């Protein structure tokens, strides 16, 4: 079984960006799905649950989480 991954603790300004993206829904679907994955991880969901939420592979969910932990909110724009 893969190790459980979670996004690092979000500063208030870091948490505001994914929330803004998801609530407005005006951005590309990939950006919205990445933001949803970050928010779901910050809420304590597993990578498998996140993958089901954003209709992706659990490995993809883990990659987004790891990338966010390394790069921060800029990963939403990649």
C-alpha positions as a LaTeX table, in Angstrom:
\begin{tabular}{lrrr}
\hline
Residue & $x$ (\AA) & $y$ (\AA) & $z$ (\AA) \\
\hline
Unk1 & 0.00 & 0.00 & 0.00 \\
Unk2 & 1.29 & 3.45 & $-0.91$ \\
Unk3 & 2.21 & 5.91 & 1.79 \\
Unk4 & $-0.49$ & 8.45 & 2.63 \\
Unk5 & 0.33 & 11.89 & 1.27 \\
Unk6 & $-1.15$ & 15.23 & 2.28 \\
Unk7 & $-0.52$ & 18.81 & 1.32 \\
Unk8 & 1.49 & 20.75 & 3.82 \\
Unk9 & $-0.30$ & 23.11 & 6.15 \\
Unk10 & $-1.68$ & 25.96 & 4.05 \\
Unk11 & $-1.07$ & 29.59 & 4.88 \\
Unk12 & $-4.25$ & 31.66 & 4.60 \\
Unk13 & $-3.21$ & 33.23 & 1.30 \\
Unk14 & $-2.26$ & 29.81 & $-0.12$ \\
Unk15 & $-5.66$ & 28.37 & 0.76 \\
Unk16 & $-7.49$ & 31.31 & $-0.75$ \\
Unk17 & $-6.18$ & 30.70 & $-4.29$ \\
Unk18 & $-7.52$ & 27.11 & $-4.72$ \\
Unk19 & $-10.83$ & 28.15 & $-3.15$ \\
Unk20 & $-11.17$ & 31.09 & $-5.54$ \\
Unk21 & $-10.43$ & 28.87 & $-8.54$ \\
Unk22 & $-12.98$ & 26.22 & $-7.55$ \\
Unk23 & $-15.73$ & 28.66 & $-6.58$ \\
Unk24 & $-15.50$ & 30.74 & $-9.73$ \\
Unk25 & $-15.06$ & 27.79 & $-12.08$ \\
Unk26 & $-13.95$ & 30.16 & $-14.83$ \\
Unk27 & $-10.59$ & 28.49 & $-15.38$ \\
Unk28 & $-9.58$ & 25.48 & $-17.41$ \\
Unk29 & $-10.77$ & 22.11 & $-16.15$ \\
Unk30 & $-7.25$ & 20.93 & $-15.28$ \\
Unk31 & $-6.61$ & 23.97 & $-13.10$ \\
Unk32 & $-9.95$ & 23.49 & $-11.31$ \\
Unk33 & $-9.25$ & 19.79 & $-10.76$ \\
Unk34 & $-5.79$ & 20.53 & $-9.33$ \\
Unk35 & $-7.29$ & 23.12 & $-6.98$ \\
Unk36 & $-9.96$ & 20.62 & $-5.90$ \\
Unk37 & $-7.28$ & 18.02 & $-5.22$ \\
Unk38 & $-5.30$ & 20.46 & $-3.04$ \\
Unk39 & $-8.40$ & 21.48 & $-1.09$ \\
Unk40 & $-9.51$ & 17.87 & $-0.61$ \\
Unk41 & $-6.06$ & 16.87 & 0.60 \\
Unk42 & $-5.96$ & 19.79 & 3.05 \\
Unk43 & $-9.30$ & 18.50 & 4.38 \\
Unk44 & $-7.74$ & 15.12 & 5.11 \\
Unk45 & $-8.99$ & 13.01 & 2.21 \\
Unk46 & $-6.88$ & 10.14 & 0.90 \\
Unk47 & $-5.33$ & 10.16 & $-2.55$ \\
Unk48 & $-7.81$ & 7.49 & $-3.66$ \\
Unk49 & $-10.79$ & 9.58 & $-2.51$ \\
Unk50 & $-9.31$ & 12.65 & $-4.22$ \\
Unk51 & $-8.78$ & 10.68 & $-7.42$ \\
Unk52 & $-12.43$ & 9.66 & $-7.42$ \\
Unk53 & $-13.50$ & 13.25 & $-6.76$ \\
Unk54 & $-11.53$ & 14.72 & $-9.66$ \\
Unk55 & $-11.90$ & 11.66 & $-11.92$ \\
Unk56 & $-8.20$ & 10.85 & $-12.11$ \\
Unk57 & $-5.74$ & 8.14 & $-11.17$ \\
Unk58 & $-4.63$ & 8.07 & $-7.52$ \\
Unk59 & $-1.03$ & 8.40 & $-8.75$ \\
Unk60 & $-1.98$ & 11.64 & $-10.46$ \\
Unk61 & $-3.55$ & 12.91 & $-7.23$ \\
Unk62 & $-0.32$ & 12.09 & $-5.38$ \\
Unk63 & 1.74 & 13.92 & $-8.02$ \\
Unk64 & $-0.39$ & 17.07 & $-7.63$ \\
Unk65 & $-0.04$ & 16.92 & $-3.84$ \\
Unk66 & 3.73 & 16.43 & $-3.98$ \\
Unk67 & 4.08 & 19.22 & $-6.54$ \\
Unk68 & 2.03 & 21.59 & $-4.38$ \\
Unk69 & 4.19 & 20.78 & $-1.38$ \\
Unk70 & 7.32 & 21.61 & $-3.36$ \\
Unk71 & 6.21 & 24.56 & $-5.51$ \\
Unk72 & 3.17 & 25.98 & $-3.72$ \\
Unk73 & 0.14 & 27.58 & $-5.40$ \\
Unk74 & 2.11 & 28.15 & $-8.61$ \\
Unk75 & 1.58 & 24.46 & $-9.39$ \\
Unk76 & $-2.06$ & 25.27 & $-10.16$ \\
Unk77 & $-0.92$ & 27.24 & $-13.21$ \\
Unk78 & 1.30 & 24.52 & $-14.74$ \\
\hline
\end{tabular}
